[in-house]
């Protein structure tokens, strides 16, 4: 069945369900009709027994005289009058002198009405339904037996059975064909969506599936698939922009690195010139390494799998390590790096990732900030830890703050300065991977600062 088309499977399932329904309905109607005919026959026997009981109570009347009359129809109904011992007193033709009841049945009939069935009756050779009732004639207790053949009931049931056997398959075939056509009509919209989906490709952006306005599951399916295509197209555009920006950022340091190496190899006239060129090449190499590290971190964060190795980290040790890493740079620029952190403050985090994030913030402060750089940590509401890097610079322009943590985003006036525009984006990605947030302080004349808020360490 799984290999058949959906349309055929729906039609087969519909046919199976209809077959069960038709069979159950036919059986129910057949059984109800049989019960109704049986009750009608019993009612007719009771009425006939009442009339004949009045008749036989008169000694001048005879059952034989009623054969073919109003109360006894020839070939279909009959009557018999028995003594208390079961001897035939009177009978309609063609019963003759053969008693319809045995002694035990006669005894039971004397106590009250008795229904019974016989497979055959003399002279009729058909199954019959009998009703025996007690009567009296001249004070003598007798038993009156009235009966009728069951052929009419059997004939009615045979006729109904024949009609069901003929009409049932016809109705089943019609229902199956109708189910096949309805399934095809319902799947026509799916086929249209499939054909459109087969033509959608990266070379034809903006193509979407046709959505039937039916208000049912098909419409919701089409809307869901179109929303998925929107997300995929947005992700593709982001990736294209990412690749384009990364290529642009990589091109400049690579070109400078090649130029410095060419100069050192072919054009440097003195040892000092050669060493200077190699130092510049080393600086550009460091920039490439940092850029590659940032790109890898952002790529992992966008795919939701930035690897973290969580451990208990003391905030003071973390900030002191970052300070030692950049201390020589700060001293070469005659600037200071200070650490302010309460004792015992800890958090559950990846130490290397946090050092990378704080290092990016210190790098920005060294490049674009002024004065002393402060590395700070503090507890917030007893449930979180904030790590901040501040300096005495002008701070972030207000129009730049909403997009400060976007990839390749730079403030006006800093586009020509060294840097890739990825440092703050990496900080935001690392904070998000830890379940935290990052915030840039507004430019209010009190300096520049970025704070990372992270969950505190588990106790």
C-alpha positions as CSV (number, residue, x, y, z in Angstrom):
1,X,0.0,0.0,0.0
2,X,2.8,2.4,0.8
3,X,4.0,2.2,-2.9
4,X,0.6,3.2,-4.3
5,X,-0.2,6.8,-5.0
6,X,-2.0,8.7,-2.3
7,X,-5.1,9.1,-4.5
8,X,-5.4,5.4,-4.9
9,X,-4.8,4.7,-1.2
10,X,-7.5,7.2,-0.3
11,X,-9.9,5.6,-2.7
12,X,-9.1,2.1,-1.3
13,X,-9.5,3.2,2.2
14,X,-12.8,4.9,1.3
15,X,-14.0,1.7,-0.4
16,X,-13.0,-0.4,2.6
17,X,-14.9,1.9,5.0
18,X,-17.9,2.0,2.7
19,X,-17.9,-1.8,2.4
20,X,-18.0,-2.1,6.2
21,X,-20.8,0.5,6.5
22,X,-22.9,-1.1,3.7
23,X,-22.4,-4.6,5.2
24,X,-23.3,-3.4,8.7
25,X,-26.3,-1.5,7.4
26,X,-27.5,-4.4,5.3
27,X,-27.2,-6.8,8.2
28,X,-29.1,-4.4,10.5
29,X,-31.9,-3.8,8.0
30,X,-32.2,-7.6,7.3
31,X,-32.3,-8.4,11.0
32,X,-34.8,-5.7,11.8
33,X,-37.1,-6.7,8.9
34,X,-37.0,-10.3,10.1
35,X,-37.9,-9.3,13.6
36,X,-40.7,-7.0,12.4
37,X,-42.2,-9.8,10.2
38,X,-42.0,-12.3,13.1
39,X,-43.8,-9.9,15.4
40,X,-46.4,-9.2,12.7
41,X,-47.0,-12.9,12.3
42,X,-47.4,-13.4,16.1
43,X,-49.8,-10.5,16.3
44,X,-51.9,-12.0,13.3
45,X,-52.0,-15.4,15.1
46,X,-53.2,-13.8,18.3
47,X,-56.0,-12.0,16.5
48,X,-57.0,-15.1,14.6
49,X,-56.9,-17.2,17.7
50,X,-59.3,-14.8,19.4
51,X,-61.8,-14.9,16.5
52,X,-61.6,-18.7,16.2
53,X,-61.9,-19.2,20.0
54,X,-65.3,-17.4,19.8
55,X,-66.2,-19.6,16.8
56,X,-65.3,-23.0,18.4
57,X,-67.1,-22.1,21.6
58,X,-70.4,-22.5,19.6
59,X,-71.1,-26.3,19.1
60,X,-72.9,-25.5,15.9
61,X,-69.8,-24.1,14.2
62,X,-67.0,-26.1,12.6
63,X,-63.4,-25.3,11.8
64,X,-63.6,-27.3,8.6
65,X,-66.3,-24.9,7.4
66,X,-63.8,-22.0,7.7
67,X,-61.2,-23.4,5.3
68,X,-60.8,-20.9,2.5
69,X,-62.8,-18.4,4.5
70,X,-62.2,-15.1,6.2
71,X,-60.3,-16.6,9.2
72,X,-58.4,-19.4,7.5
73,X,-56.7,-18.9,4.1
74,X,-56.2,-22.1,2.0
75,X,-52.5,-23.0,1.7
76,X,-51.3,-20.3,4.1
77,X,-53.1,-20.6,7.4
78,X,-54.8,-23.5,9.3
79,X,-56.5,-24.3,12.7
80,X,-57.0,-27.4,14.8
81,X,-59.0,-28.1,17.9
82,X,-57.5,-30.7,20.4
83,X,-58.9,-32.4,23.4
84,X,-57.2,-32.2,26.8
85,X,-55.4,-35.5,25.9
86,X,-54.2,-34.2,22.5
87,X,-56.8,-36.0,20.3
88,X,-57.9,-34.1,17.2
89,X,-61.5,-33.0,17.4
90,X,-61.7,-30.7,14.4
91,X,-59.2,-29.4,11.9
92,X,-59.1,-27.4,8.7
93,X,-58.1,-29.0,5.5
94,X,-55.6,-30.5,4.7
95,X,-54.4,-31.2,8.3
96,X,-56.6,-34.3,8.7
97,X,-56.4,-36.2,12.0
98,X,-52.7,-35.6,12.6
99,X,-52.2,-33.6,15.8
100,X,-49.9,-30.6,15.6
101,X,-48.9,-30.7,19.3
102,X,-47.6,-33.5,21.4
103,X,-48.9,-34.3,25.0
104,X,-46.4,-32.0,26.8
105,X,-47.2,-29.1,24.5
106,X,-50.9,-29.7,25.0
107,X,-50.5,-29.6,28.8
108,X,-48.5,-26.3,28.6
109,X,-51.1,-24.8,26.3
110,X,-53.9,-25.6,28.8
111,X,-52.1,-23.3,31.2
112,X,-51.7,-20.4,28.8
113,X,-50.8,-19.3,25.3
114,X,-48.0,-21.2,23.7
115,X,-46.0,-20.2,20.6
116,X,-44.0,-22.9,18.8
117,X,-42.4,-23.6,15.4
118,X,-42.7,-26.7,13.2
119,X,-40.4,-27.5,10.3
120,X,-43.4,-28.8,8.3
121,X,-47.1,-29.2,8.5
122,X,-49.1,-32.1,6.9
123,X,-50.5,-31.1,3.6
124,X,-48.3,-28.0,3.3
125,X,-44.7,-29.3,3.6
126,X,-43.6,-25.9,4.7
127,X,-42.3,-24.5,8.0
128,X,-45.1,-23.0,10.1
129,X,-45.6,-20.8,13.2
130,X,-48.2,-22.1,15.7
131,X,-50.1,-20.5,18.6
132,X,-52.0,-22.8,21.0
133,X,-54.5,-21.3,23.4
134,X,-56.9,-22.8,25.9
135,X,-60.7,-22.7,25.1
136,X,-63.9,-24.3,26.4
137,X,-66.9,-25.9,24.7
138,X,-69.9,-26.9,26.8
139,X,-67.7,-26.7,29.9
140,X,-65.1,-29.0,28.4
141,X,-61.5,-27.7,28.4
142,X,-60.0,-27.9,24.9
143,X,-56.9,-26.5,23.1
144,X,-57.2,-24.4,20.0
145,X,-54.2,-24.4,17.7
146,X,-53.9,-21.7,14.9
147,X,-51.0,-21.5,12.6
148,X,-49.6,-19.9,9.4
149,X,-46.8,-20.7,7.1
150,X,-43.5,-18.8,7.3
151,X,-43.1,-18.7,3.6
152,X,-44.3,-15.1,3.2
153,X,-41.7,-14.0,5.8
154,X,-39.0,-16.1,4.2
155,X,-39.9,-14.8,0.7
156,X,-39.7,-11.2,1.9
157,X,-36.3,-11.8,3.5
158,X,-35.1,-13.5,0.3
159,X,-36.2,-10.6,-1.8
160,X,-34.5,-8.1,0.6
161,X,-31.3,-10.2,0.5
162,X,-31.3,-10.2,-3.2
163,X,-31.7,-6.5,-3.4
164,X,-28.9,-5.9,-0.9
165,X,-26.6,-8.2,-2.8
166,X,-27.3,-6.4,-6.0
167,X,-27.5,-2.8,-4.8
168,X,-24.6,-3.1,-2.2
169,X,-21.8,-3.7,-4.8
170,X,-23.3,-1.1,-7.1
171,X,-23.3,1.5,-4.3
172,X,-19.8,0.4,-3.3
173,X,-18.5,0.9,-6.8
174,X,-20.1,4.3,-7.1
175,X,-18.8,5.3,-3.7
176,X,-15.3,4.2,-4.6
177,X,-15.3,6.2,-7.9
178,X,-16.6,9.2,-6.0
179,X,-13.9,8.8,-3.4
180,X,-11.2,8.6,-6.1
181,X,-12.5,11.8,-7.8
182,X,-12.8,13.7,-4.5
183,X,-9.2,12.6,-3.6
184,X,-8.0,13.8,-6.9
185,X,-9.7,17.2,-6.4
186,X,-8.2,17.5,-3.0
187,X,-4.7,16.6,-4.1
188,X,-4.8,18.9,-7.2
189,X,-3.6,21.8,-5.0
190,X,-0.8,19.6,-3.7
191,X,0.3,18.8,-7.2
192,X,0.3,22.5,-8.1
193,X,2.6,23.2,-5.1
194,X,4.8,20.3,-6.1
195,X,5.3,21.6,-9.6
196,X,6.1,25.1,-8.4
197,X,8.5,23.7,-5.8
198,X,10.3,21.8,-8.5
199,X,11.0,25.1,-10.3
200,X,12.2,27.0,-7.3
201,X,16.0,27.5,-7.2
202,X,18.7,29.8,-5.9
203,X,18.8,31.5,-9.4
204,X,15.1,32.5,-9.1
205,X,14.7,34.2,-5.7
206,X,11.3,35.3,-4.6
207,X,9.5,32.3,-6.1
208,X,6.8,31.0,-3.7
209,X,4.3,28.1,-3.7
210,X,0.7,28.8,-4.7
211,X,-1.5,28.7,-1.6
212,X,-5.1,27.5,-2.0
213,X,-7.6,29.7,-0.2
214,X,-9.5,26.8,1.4
215,X,-9.0,27.6,5.1
216,X,-7.9,24.0,5.7
217,X,-4.7,22.0,6.3
218,X,-3.5,22.5,2.7
219,X,-3.6,26.3,3.1
220,X,-1.7,26.1,6.3
221,X,0.8,23.7,4.7
222,X,1.4,26.2,1.9
223,X,1.8,29.1,4.2
224,X,4.2,27.1,6.4
225,X,6.3,26.1,3.4
226,X,6.4,29.7,2.1
227,X,7.5,31.0,5.5
228,X,10.3,28.4,5.4
229,X,11.3,29.6,2.0
230,X,11.4,33.1,3.3
231,X,13.7,32.1,6.1
232,X,15.9,30.1,3.8
233,X,16.2,33.1,1.4
234,X,17.0,35.4,4.3
235,X,19.6,33.0,5.6
236,X,21.1,32.8,2.1
237,X,21.3,36.6,1.8
238,X,22.9,36.8,5.2
239,X,25.5,34.2,4.2
240,X,26.2,36.0,0.9
241,X,26.6,39.2,2.8
242,X,28.8,37.5,5.3
243,X,31.1,36.0,2.6
244,X,31.3,39.3,0.7
245,X,32.2,41.2,3.9
246,X,34.7,38.6,5.0
247,X,36.3,38.6,1.6
248,X,36.6,42.3,1.7
249,X,38.1,42.3,5.2
250,X,40.6,39.5,4.3
251,X,41.7,41.2,1.1
252,X,43.2,44.2,2.8
253,X,45.5,42.5,5.4
254,X,46.5,39.9,2.8
255,X,47.5,42.6,0.3
256,X,49.5,44.5,3.0
257,X,51.1,41.3,4.1
258,X,52.2,40.4,0.6
259,X,53.4,44.0,0.0
260,X,55.5,44.0,3.2
261,X,57.0,40.6,2.4
262,X,57.8,41.6,-1.2
263,X,59.5,44.8,0.1
264,X,61.5,42.8,2.7
265,X,62.6,40.3,0.0
266,X,63.3,42.5,-3.0
267,X,63.4,46.2,-2.1
268,X,64.8,46.6,1.4
269,X,68.3,48.2,1.2
270,X,69.2,48.0,4.9
271,X,68.7,45.5,7.7
272,X,66.6,48.1,9.6
273,X,64.2,48.4,6.6
274,X,63.9,44.6,6.3
275,X,63.2,44.2,10.1
276,X,60.6,47.0,9.9
277,X,58.8,45.3,7.0
278,X,58.9,42.0,8.8
279,X,57.4,43.6,11.9
280,X,54.6,45.0,9.8
281,X,54.0,41.7,8.2
282,X,53.9,40.1,11.6
283,X,51.3,42.6,12.7
284,X,49.2,41.9,9.6
285,X,49.5,38.2,10.3
286,X,48.2,38.7,13.9
287,X,45.3,40.7,12.4
288,X,44.5,37.8,10.0
289,X,44.7,35.3,12.8
290,X,42.3,37.4,14.9
291,X,40.0,37.9,11.9
292,X,39.9,34.1,11.2
293,X,39.2,33.4,14.9
294,X,36.3,35.9,14.9
295,X,34.8,34.5,11.7
296,X,34.9,31.0,13.0
297,X,33.3,32.1,16.3
298,X,30.5,33.9,14.4
299,X,29.9,31.0,12.1
300,X,29.6,28.6,15.0
301,X,27.3,30.9,16.8
302,X,25.0,31.3,13.8
303,X,24.7,27.5,13.5
304,X,23.8,27.3,17.2
305,X,26.8,25.2,18.1
306,X,29.5,27.6,19.5
307,X,31.4,25.0,21.6
308,X,31.7,25.9,25.3
309,X,33.7,24.1,28.1
310,X,32.0,25.3,31.2
311,X,34.0,25.6,34.5
312,X,33.9,27.6,37.6
313,X,35.8,30.8,36.9
314,X,36.8,33.5,39.4
315,X,36.0,36.9,38.0
316,X,39.2,38.5,39.5
317,X,41.5,35.8,37.9
318,X,39.7,36.2,34.6
319,X,40.2,40.0,34.5
320,X,43.7,39.8,35.7
321,X,44.6,37.4,32.9
322,X,43.2,39.7,30.3
323,X,45.1,42.6,31.8
324,X,48.4,40.8,31.6
325,X,47.8,39.9,28.0
326,X,47.4,43.6,27.0
327,X,49.6,45.3,29.5
328,X,52.6,45.7,27.2
329,X,50.4,47.2,24.5
330,X,48.9,49.7,27.0
331,X,52.4,50.7,28.3
332,X,53.6,51.3,24.7
333,X,50.7,53.7,24.3
334,X,51.4,55.2,27.8
335,X,48.0,54.1,29.0
336,X,47.0,52.1,32.1
337,X,44.8,49.0,32.6
338,X,43.2,48.5,36.0
339,X,41.2,45.7,37.5
340,X,38.3,46.1,40.0
341,X,36.6,42.9,41.2
342,X,35.3,41.7,44.5
343,X,36.9,38.7,46.1
344,X,35.2,35.3,45.6
345,X,32.9,36.4,42.8
346,X,32.6,33.4,40.4
347,X,30.6,32.4,37.4
348,X,30.0,29.2,35.4
349,X,31.6,29.9,31.9
350,X,34.1,29.0,29.3
351,X,37.2,30.8,30.4
352,X,38.9,30.9,26.9
353,X,35.7,32.3,25.3
354,X,35.3,35.0,27.9
355,X,39.0,35.9,27.5
356,X,38.3,36.2,23.8
357,X,35.3,38.5,24.4
358,X,37.0,40.7,27.0
359,X,40.1,40.8,24.8
360,X,38.1,42.2,21.9
361,X,36.7,44.9,24.2
362,X,40.2,45.8,25.4
363,X,41.4,45.9,21.8
364,X,38.7,48.3,20.9
365,X,39.5,50.5,23.9
366,X,43.2,50.6,22.9
367,X,42.4,51.5,19.3
368,X,39.5,53.9,19.7
369,X,39.4,54.9,23.4
370,X,41.4,57.2,25.6
371,X,42.8,57.2,29.1
372,X,42.7,54.5,31.7
373,X,41.0,51.2,30.8
374,X,39.0,49.7,33.7
375,X,38.2,45.9,33.8
376,X,35.4,45.5,36.3
377,X,33.1,42.7,37.6
378,X,30.1,42.9,39.9
379,X,27.1,40.9,41.1
380,X,23.6,41.9,40.0
381,X,20.5,40.9,42.0
382,X,22.4,38.0,43.4
383,X,21.7,35.9,40.3
384,X,24.0,37.3,37.6
385,X,27.5,38.6,37.1
386,X,28.4,41.6,35.0
387,X,31.8,42.0,33.4
388,X,32.6,45.4,32.0
389,X,35.4,47.2,30.0
390,X,35.3,51.0,30.2
391,X,37.7,53.8,29.3
392,X,37.7,57.6,29.2
393,X,36.9,58.0,25.5
394,X,33.9,59.7,23.9
395,X,31.7,56.5,23.9
396,X,29.4,55.1,21.3
397,X,27.4,57.5,19.2
398,X,23.7,57.2,19.9
399,X,22.8,56.4,16.3
400,X,25.4,53.6,16.3
401,X,24.4,51.8,19.5
402,X,21.4,49.8,18.1
403,X,23.7,48.2,15.5
404,X,27.0,48.2,17.5
405,X,27.0,44.4,17.8
406,X,26.1,43.5,14.2
407,X,28.7,41.9,12.0
408,X,31.1,44.3,10.1
409,X,29.4,47.3,11.7
410,X,31.5,50.4,12.3
411,X,30.7,53.8,13.6
412,X,31.1,56.8,11.3
413,X,34.7,58.1,11.5
414,X,36.2,54.7,12.2
415,X,35.7,53.0,8.8
416,X,39.3,53.9,7.8
417,X,40.8,52.7,11.1
418,X,42.2,49.2,11.6
419,X,39.7,46.6,12.5
420,X,37.2,44.3,10.8
421,X,34.0,45.3,12.6
422,X,33.6,41.8,14.0
423,X,34.9,42.3,17.6
424,X,31.7,43.4,19.2
425,X,29.7,40.8,17.2
426,X,31.9,38.1,18.6
427,X,31.3,39.5,22.1
428,X,27.6,39.3,21.6
429,X,27.8,35.8,20.2
430,X,29.8,34.6,23.2
431,X,27.5,36.2,25.7
432,X,24.5,34.7,24.0
433,X,26.1,31.2,24.0
434,X,26.4,31.5,27.8
435,X,22.8,32.6,28.1
436,X,23.7,36.2,28.8
437,X,23.4,39.6,27.2
438,X,25.7,42.5,26.2
439,X,25.1,46.3,26.4
440,X,26.9,49.3,25.2
441,X,26.8,52.4,27.4
442,X,25.6,55.6,25.8
443,X,27.9,58.5,25.1
444,X,27.2,60.8,28.0
445,X,30.6,62.4,28.6
446,X,31.5,59.8,31.3
447,X,33.5,57.6,29.0
448,X,32.9,54.5,26.9
449,X,31.9,51.1,28.2
450,X,30.5,47.7,27.3
451,X,29.0,45.3,30.0
452,X,28.5,41.6,29.6
453,X,25.8,40.1,31.9
454,X,26.2,36.3,32.6
455,X,24.5,33.8,35.0
456,X,26.4,33.4,38.2
457,X,28.2,30.1,39.1
458,X,26.2,27.2,40.4
459,X,26.7,26.4,44.1
